[in-house]
Each structure stands twice: as structure tokens, then as C-alpha cells.
Amino acid sequence: MEYRNLKLESKGRVAVLTLNRPERGNALSVEMMRELEDAALSFREDTETRVVVFTGAGKHFCVGIDLRDPAHVESLSSPLLARRRLFDLGPRMIRALREMDQVTLAALNGAAMGGGACIASALDFRLGAADCRVGYPESSLAIPLSWVSLPLCVRLVGPSRAKRWLMLGERLGAEVLLEWGFLDEVVPPEELMERALQTAESYAERAPVAVQMIKRSVNAVAGALDEALMHMDGDQVLLAQTSRDFREAVSAFLEKRQPHFTGE
């Protein structure tokens, strides 16, 4: 696939995949999500690349779903079956990222919100610029977190903090993210990519078969029940999107005002 929204560079044993819609804060259009899934799967036969670093072009890592993307807007009025098929793209993308054989590392610049936070949580390690911030604002849109990403968040920060973070839709800064365990390291913004590449090289130097076996086994142990528990999280979102609260949330977002939720 020829990518319009991503930039993929090889630096020897390390690849750098850059989300490349800086004019939109690297917001996730349907086309971009398909490209991300394809890019993740493209490494399946690659035995030379040992580490993949993910980052965002411009100011932000990824501000989440592009609510103005025509494909997303059109899907809201599509038949249920079509909505389910399109919605499955998100979980497929996250699974493809998580199941990559290579070690994966997020270099988080600026904001990583919603789908951007899901992408970061699906990777093996997360380095953050000192001015980065991460949040899951789904509750502000009157929907639960989906994309099989809730278990990833819980494992990284623990149940109580995950509840607080997801229910309140807080945007957390680098110091809190490091304390909570979401970030593995925080560095000055101007040193982010240099440090990310240094970290990537430290993993690339290790025996790749052993490293990839360890990764797969740890993921299997940690996520043994994920599919059993989260196989219907997409349907939960589709149900929530039929509510008046969801319509109010989208209107409030586009009009840049506070939503008024009624539980309807």
C-alpha cells in the first residue's frame, strides 16, 4: 500500500513510523486507520527490522478520531451492519499493532487522545516528552472506551486509576503518566526522538528470537482473557451512539461548548 497519511523510514534494524497528518493533529481518518493496520501487518515477513518507533509529525502524536472525516460522519447514518463492519477497523488496527513481532515503542509528542492513547497503549513501551499529555475523552462523547483497549489501560495503570481516568476523561501530564506507569520515561521535548532511537537500539542489539518470544509470551499471559471479555465492546459503543446523550456530545464538541447529559 502507498501511504498518504504515514511516513515509514528504515534506520538499519530500527524503523520509524510517523503519523503524518500534522494539519489535523494526526487525527485518525478511516483511510489513516486502514494504513496503520496495513503498516503493522507489513512487518510480518520482515526479519531485518527489530524495533519500530511510532511518533507523530508536527505538534501532536495523535488527537484521536477525526470527527469531521466524511467516512466517519457518513457511517453514523449507515445501516447497523455497515456500521459494525466499519467500527471493527479500530479493534483490528489495535490488534495488528499489539501483535507485531518487533519490539514497538511510542515516542509521544504533544497530545495522544482517544484513539491516539489506544495506539500508544498497544505498543510495548512509551517514552513521553515532558510536555506531552494523554487522555481518553470517550466519556465526554457519552460512549465507553472500546477498540479492545480497556484491558490495556487497566494493566498499565491499575483498576482504580483506570476508572478515574476513563470516567472523568482527564488529560494527564507527563509527570502523572510516569508515576502511574503509563510512561516508561520522560525526556525534554527536544531530546524525545534521540532518546527513543537510543532505546530502540538497545533492544535491537539483543538476540531477536529470544526477545520476540519473550514479548509474545508476556502479551499472552497479560491478555489471556482480553478477547473473551471485550469481544462486544464495539457493540456497546454502537448502542451508546443511539442515545440522545451521544448526539448532544457530538454537537457540543463541534460547537465548542459543554454538553448537558440527561441519561437518555
NULUM-170603 format. One line per field, with one value per residue: x, y, z of N, C-alpha, C in turn; residue in three letters; residue number from 1. Coordinates in steps of 0.1 Angstrom, whole numbers. Layout:
BEGIN
n.X	c(X,...) $
n.Y	c(Y,...) $
n.Z	c(Z,...) $
ca.X	c(X,...) $
ca.Y	c(Y,...) $
ca.Z	c(Z,...) $
c.X	c(X,...) $
c.Y	c(Y,...) $
c.Z	c(Z,...) $
residuo	c(Ala,...) $
num	c(NUM,...) $
//
This chain:
BEGIN
n.X	c(8,5,13,-6,-10,9,44,71,102,134,160,184,184,162,130,111,80,59,30,13,-4,-2,-15,-40,-36,-28,-51,-73,-84,-106,-92,-65,-65,-68,-44,-26,-32,-24,3,13,8,25,50,52,66,91,123,145,141,140,130,103,96,71,58,45,40,46,29,15,11,-12,-45,-68,-99,-109,-135,-146,-141,-153,-159,-163,-184,-204,-208,-223,-250,-254,-266,-270,-255,-235,-223,-212,-193,-175,-168,-153,-128,-112,-106,-93,-70,-57,-52,-35,-13,-5,2,25,56,80,98,80,77,65,70,60,48,34,-1,-18,-47,-78,-82,-55,-43,-50,-35,-9,-10,-11,14,47,64,66,77,78,75,83,63,41,7,-19,-50,-83,-110,-135,-158,-167,-180,-201,-198,-184,-149,-134,-123,-108,-92,-95,-86,-59,-53,-61,-42,-18,-21,-36,-67,-83,-72,-76,-104,-109,-95,-108,-135,-137,-125,-100,-71,-40,-8,28,43,25,16,40,43,21,26,20,37,71,94,104,113,131,114,129,147,134,131,158,164,144,153,178,169,155,177,190,173,173,198,198,193,172,153,149,140,116,102,99,84,60,51,48,27,7,3,-5,-28,-46,-74,-85,-100,-122,-135,-138,-151,-174,-172,-173,-200,-212,-204,-217,-244,-245,-242,-267,-280,-295,-277,-253,-256,-259,-234,-217,-226,-220,-192,-185,-195,-180,-187,-199,-213,-247,-258,-284,-289,-305) $
n.Y	c(-12,22,49,76,90,83,81,61,51,35,28,11,-15,-5,8,38,49,74,92,111,134,163,187,182,174,148,134,105,94,73,63,67,49,25,24,23,-2,-18,-11,-21,-49,-53,-58,-85,-104,-94,-98,-83,-58,-49,-33,-10,24,46,77,112,135,170,189,172,138,121,131,117,102,115,135,149,136,126,99,89,105,98,72,72,74,51,18,-6,-30,-22,-2,-17,-32,-13,-2,-22,-18,-3,-20,-40,-27,-20,-46,-55,-39,-45,-72,-73,-87,-74,-54,-26,9,39,72,99,129,160,158,128,114,97,75,79,75,49,36,41,26,1,-6,-17,-1,32,64,97,131,159,177,164,150,128,113,98,107,96,92,118,120,105,77,44,34,16,-5,-28,-18,-12,-32,-29,-4,-7,-26,-11,11,2,-8,11,37,35,35,61,77,71,75,102,113,126,146,138,148,145,139,127,106,91,85,69,48,46,59,50,65,99,127,157,177,183,163,140,122,114,101,81,66,58,41,22,11,-3,-24,-35,-46,-69,-105,-114,-135,-146,-122,-116,-139,-136,-113,-121,-141,-127,-109,-128,-139,-116,-108,-128,-131,-111,-111,-127,-111,-86,-88,-77,-50,-31,-32,-22,5,12,9,29,51,55,70,100,115,110,123,149,152,151,174,194,192,199,225,236,238,231,199,188,163,138,112,100) $
n.Z	c(0,-8,12,23,46,65,73,66,76,73,95,96,117,130,125,118,122,113,121,99,95,101,99,109,134,134,135,134,105,85,64,72,94,81,68,89,100,78,77,101,97,76,85,91,76,78,87,92,104,138,158,161,160,169,161,160,134,134,159,176,188,183,180,182,170,139,138,119,95,65,60,86,95,76,83,106,99,86,77,104,101,83,99,120,106,97,122,132,122,140,164,149,139,164,174,154,157,184,181,166,157,161,186,199,202,215,208,224,215,222,222,230,224,230,204,198,223,226,206,216,240,230,222,230,247,261,256,267,258,279,279,271,269,278,272,276,261,257,274,275,251,256,254,260,265,238,212,220,240,267,286,282,292,319,327,326,344,365,382,398,391,364,362,372,353,329,334,341,319,319,310,312,324,318,341,359,343,342,369,373,357,330,312,304,305,308,289,279,254,231,231,226,202,198,222,220,198,208,228,213,198,219,223,198,197,211,212,186,183,209,222,208,214,241,242,230,247,272,265,259,284,299,285,284,288,273,247,253,272,260,235,227,229,209,201,223,221,197,206,226,209,199,217,231,245,233,208,217,228,206,192,210,211,185,185,204,232,266,271,279,298,300,304,286) $
ca.X	c(0,12,7,-8,-11,20,57,78,116,142,173,191,175,151,121,104,67,54,17,16,-15,0,-25,-52,-32,-27,-64,-75,-94,-108,-81,-53,-66,-65,-30,-19,-33,-16,17,16,9,36,63,51,77,104,132,156,137,139,123,96,93,60,57,36,45,41,27,9,12,-25,-55,-79,-107,-113,-150,-150,-138,-165,-163,-169,-197,-214,-211,-233,-263,-254,-273,-263,-244,-223,-216,-204,-181,-165,-163,-143,-115,-104,-101,-83,-58,-50,-47,-23,-2,-1,7,37,67,91,96,74,79,58,76,48,49,21,-13,-23,-60,-87,-76,-41,-39,-52,-24,2,-12,-10,28,55,70,61,85,70,81,79,51,30,-5,-26,-64,-93,-122,-147,-169,-172,-188,-212,-196,-173,-137,-135,-111,-102,-81,-97,-77,-45,-52,-61,-29,-8,-22,-44,-82,-88,-68,-82,-118,-109,-91,-118,-148,-136,-119,-89,-59,-29,5,39,47,15,17,52,41,11,31,17,50,83,104,100,125,128,108,139,155,125,134,171,163,136,162,188,162,153,189,193,166,177,211,196,190,158,144,146,133,103,95,95,73,47,47,43,14,-3,-1,-12,-40,-53,-89,-90,-110,-134,-142,-140,-155,-186,-171,-178,-215,-215,-203,-228,-256,-244,-243,-281,-286,-296,-265,-242,-259,-256,-220,-211,-230,-213,-178,-184,-199,-171,-194,-200,-225,-256,-262,-296,-291,-314) $
ca.Y	c(0,35,56,91,96,78,81,49,52,25,32,-1,-25,2,16,49,51,87,95,122,144,173,198,177,169,134,127,92,92,59,60,66,37,13,24,18,-17,-24,-9,-31,-62,-54,-62,-99,-111,-86,-103,-74,-48,-55,-24,0,35,53,91,120,147,182,193,161,124,118,137,108,101,127,135,156,128,123,85,87,112,90,59,74,72,39,6,-12,-39,-14,5,-27,-36,-2,0,-32,-14,1,-31,-48,-19,-22,-60,-56,-32,-53,-85,-72,-94,-65,-45,-14,20,51,85,107,143,167,151,115,114,87,65,80,68,34,32,41,16,-12,-8,-23,9,46,75,109,144,164,185,156,147,117,112,90,115,89,95,131,117,96,63,38,31,3,-9,-38,-11,-10,-40,-24,8,-13,-33,-2,20,-4,-6,24,48,34,40,76,83,68,81,116,118,135,147,137,153,135,135,118,94,84,80,59,36,46,62,44,75,113,134,170,176,184,150,128,112,109,91,69,58,51,30,12,4,-12,-36,-41,-53,-82,-117,-112,-146,-146,-110,-117,-149,-130,-103,-128,-148,-118,-105,-139,-140,-104,-105,-141,-130,-99,-113,-132,-100,-74,-91,-69,-36,-23,-32,-13,18,14,11,42,61,57,78,114,120,110,134,161,153,155,188,202,192,207,239,240,241,219,191,186,149,135,98,95) $
ca.Z	c(0,-8,23,22,60,73,67,71,74,79,101,99,124,136,116,124,116,117,118,91,92,111,98,116,147,132,138,127,95,82,55,80,102,73,65,101,101,68,80,112,91,66,92,94,69,79,97,94,114,151,166,153,168,164,166,153,127,139,173,184,184,176,188,183,158,131,138,106,84,58,62,99,95,68,90,117,94,78,84,116,97,78,110,127,98,97,135,135,118,151,171,141,139,177,175,145,164,196,177,158,163,165,197,195,211,212,212,225,214,223,228,225,229,225,196,199,235,224,198,225,250,224,219,242,256,258,261,266,260,292,278,265,277,273,277,269,263,252,283,271,240,261,249,267,257,231,204,229,247,281,294,281,301,332,331,327,355,376,381,403,383,351,363,373,341,318,337,341,307,323,302,322,320,318,355,364,335,346,382,372,350,316,305,309,307,303,285,273,241,220,231,225,192,200,233,215,189,216,235,202,195,230,221,186,199,218,203,182,185,223,225,203,222,254,240,227,259,282,260,261,299,304,279,281,288,266,237,259,279,252,221,224,233,197,201,234,216,188,214,232,199,196,228,229,251,222,198,224,230,193,189,219,207,172,188,214,245,275,269,290,297,307,306,276) $
c.X	c(9,5,6,-8,0,33,65,93,124,156,180,181,163,143,114,91,61,40,18,4,-13,-10,-38,-48,-30,-40,-66,-87,-96,-96,-68,-53,-63,-50,-22,-20,-24,-1,21,18,20,49,63,63,90,112,144,153,134,130,116,92,82,60,47,43,39,40,23,12,0,-36,-68,-87,-110,-128,-155,-147,-151,-169,-169,-183,-208,-218,-222,-247,-264,-262,-264,-252,-232,-216,-207,-192,-171,-159,-152,-129,-106,-98,-90,-70,-50,-45,-34,-11,4,6,19,48,78,87,90,75,73,67,65,51,35,10,-14,-36,-69,-80,-61,-35,-40,-40,-12,2,-10,5,35,59,65,71,77,78,75,66,39,18,-13,-40,-73,-107,-135,-159,-175,-181,-199,-210,-184,-161,-139,-122,-102,-90,-83,-88,-63,-43,-52,-48,-18,-9,-30,-58,-87,-85,-74,-97,-118,-106,-102,-131,-148,-130,-107,-78,-48,-16,16,43,37,15,29,49,31,15,28,29,62,94,99,113,121,123,119,148,147,129,148,171,155,145,173,182,160,165,193,186,170,190,209,192,175,149,139,137,118,95,90,83,59,42,41,29,4,-7,-9,-26,-48,-68,-94,-101,-123,-142,-146,-146,-167,-184,-175,-193,-219,-215,-214,-242,-256,-246,-258,-287,-286,-283,-254,-244,-256,-241,-213,-214,-222,-198,-176,-187,-190,-177,-194,-213,-234,-262,-274,-298,-301,-307) $
c.Y	c(12,44,71,98,91,80,70,50,40,31,19,-11,-19,9,27,51,64,89,109,130,156,184,195,171,154,127,115,93,77,55,58,53,25,13,19,3,-23,-23,-19,-45,-64,-59,-77,-107,-105,-92,-94,-63,-54,-46,-14,11,43,67,99,132,159,183,181,147,120,123,129,107,115,127,142,148,123,108,82,93,104,78,60,72,60,28,0,-21,-32,-7,-5,-31,-25,0,-10,-29,-10,-10,-39,-40,-21,-36,-61,-50,-40,-66,-84,-80,-85,-58,-32,-4,32,63,96,122,150,159,138,112,103,76,66,74,53,29,31,29,2,-16,-13,-13,22,55,87,121,150,172,177,154,137,116,103,98,109,92,109,131,108,82,58,36,17,0,-19,-31,-9,-19,-35,-12,2,-19,-22,7,14,0,7,36,47,39,55,82,82,75,96,122,128,135,148,141,142,130,125,105,85,77,68,47,36,49,54,54,88,120,148,169,175,171,138,118,106,98,79,60,51,39,19,4,-6,-25,-43,-49,-67,-93,-116,-123,-147,-134,-111,-128,-144,-121,-111,-135,-139,-112,-115,-140,-129,-103,-118,-140,-119,-101,-118,-121,-89,-76,-83,-54,-27,-22,-23,2,21,16,25,53,63,66,93,121,120,121,147,163,157,169,197,203,201,222,244,246,229,212,190,172,147,121,92,90) $
c.Z	c(0,2,21,36,69,65,74,67,80,83,105,105,131,125,124,116,121,112,111,86,101,111,105,130,146,136,129,118,92,73,63,89,94,69,77,103,91,71,91,106,82,72,95,88,70,90,99,105,127,161,157,163,161,170,157,146,133,154,181,179,176,185,188,170,152,130,126,94,77,60,75,100,88,76,100,112,85,85,94,111,91,89,118,119,98,111,138,131,130,159,162,140,152,178,166,151,175,192,168,165,169,179,192,206,206,217,212,226,215,229,221,231,222,217,196,212,234,216,208,234,243,221,232,252,251,265,258,267,273,291,271,274,270,279,269,271,259,261,280,259,243,256,258,258,251,224,212,237,261,289,293,291,315,336,333,339,367,376,386,395,369,351,364,360,330,321,336,328,309,312,312,316,323,331,361,356,338,360,382,364,335,308,312,312,302,300,280,259,230,220,229,215,194,211,228,206,197,223,225,199,206,229,208,187,205,207,199,185,200,227,220,209,235,253,238,239,270,277,262,275,303,298,276,280,280,256,243,266,270,238,217,227,221,197,213,229,206,195,220,222,195,206,224,235,241,212,204,225,217,190,198,215,194,175,199,227,253,272,281,289,306,310,296,264) $
residuo	c(Met,Glu,Tyr,Arg,Asn,Leu,Lys,Leu,Glu,Ser,Lys,Gly,Arg,Val,Ala,Val,Leu,Thr,Leu,Asn,Arg,Pro,Glu,Arg,Gly,Asn,Ala,Leu,Ser,Val,Glu,Met,Met,Arg,Glu,Leu,Glu,Asp,Ala,Ala,Leu,Ser,Phe,Arg,Glu,Asp,Thr,Glu,Thr,Arg,Val,Val,Val,Phe,Thr,Gly,Ala,Gly,Lys,His,Phe,Cys,Val,Gly,Ile,Asp,Leu,Arg,Asp,Pro,Ala,His,Val,Glu,Ser,Leu,Ser,Ser,Pro,Leu,Leu,Ala,Arg,Arg,Arg,Leu,Phe,Asp,Leu,Gly,Pro,Arg,Met,Ile,Arg,Ala,Leu,Arg,Glu,Met,Asp,Gln,Val,Thr,Leu,Ala,Ala,Leu,Asn,Gly,Ala,Ala,Met,Gly,Gly,Gly,Ala,Cys,Ile,Ala,Ser,Ala,Leu,Asp,Phe,Arg,Leu,Gly,Ala,Ala,Asp,Cys,Arg,Val,Gly,Tyr,Pro,Glu,Ser,Ser,Leu,Ala,Ile,Pro,Leu,Ser,Trp,Val,Ser,Leu,Pro,Leu,Cys,Val,Arg,Leu,Val,Gly,Pro,Ser,Arg,Ala,Lys,Arg,Trp,Leu,Met,Leu,Gly,Glu,Arg,Leu,Gly,Ala,Glu,Val,Leu,Leu,Glu,Trp,Gly,Phe,Leu,Asp,Glu,Val,Val,Pro,Pro,Glu,Glu,Leu,Met,Glu,Arg,Ala,Leu,Gln,Thr,Ala,Glu,Ser,Tyr,Ala,Glu,Arg,Ala,Pro,Val,Ala,Val,Gln,Met,Ile,Lys,Arg,Ser,Val,Asn,Ala,Val,Ala,Gly,Ala,Leu,Asp,Glu,Ala,Leu,Met,His,Met,Asp,Gly,Asp,Gln,Val,Leu,Leu,Ala,Gln,Thr,Ser,Arg,Asp,Phe,Arg,Glu,Ala,Val,Ser,Ala,Phe,Leu,Glu,Lys,Arg,Gln,Pro,His,Phe,Thr,Gly,Glu) $
num	c(1,2,3,4,5,6,7,8,9,10,11,12,13,14,15,16,17,18,19,20,21,22,23,24,25,26,27,28,29,30,31,32,33,34,35,36,37,38,39,40,41,42,43,44,45,46,47,48,49,50,51,52,53,54,55,56,57,58,59,60,61,62,63,64,65,66,67,68,69,70,71,72,73,74,75,76,77,78,79,80,81,82,83,84,85,86,87,88,89,90,91,92,93,94,95,96,97,98,99,100,101,102,103,104,105,106,107,108,109,110,111,112,113,114,115,116,117,118,119,120,121,122,123,124,125,126,127,128,129,130,131,132,133,134,135,136,137,138,139,140,141,142,143,144,145,146,147,148,149,150,151,152,153,154,155,156,157,158,159,160,161,162,163,164,165,166,167,168,169,170,171,172,173,174,175,176,177,178,179,180,181,182,183,184,185,186,187,188,189,190,191,192,193,194,195,196,197,198,199,200,201,202,203,204,205,206,207,208,209,210,211,212,213,214,215,216,217,218,219,220,221,222,223,224,225,226,227,228,229,230,231,232,233,234,235,236,237,238,239,240,241,242,243,244,245,246,247,248,249,250,251,252,253,254,255,256,257,258,259,260,261,262,263,264) $
//
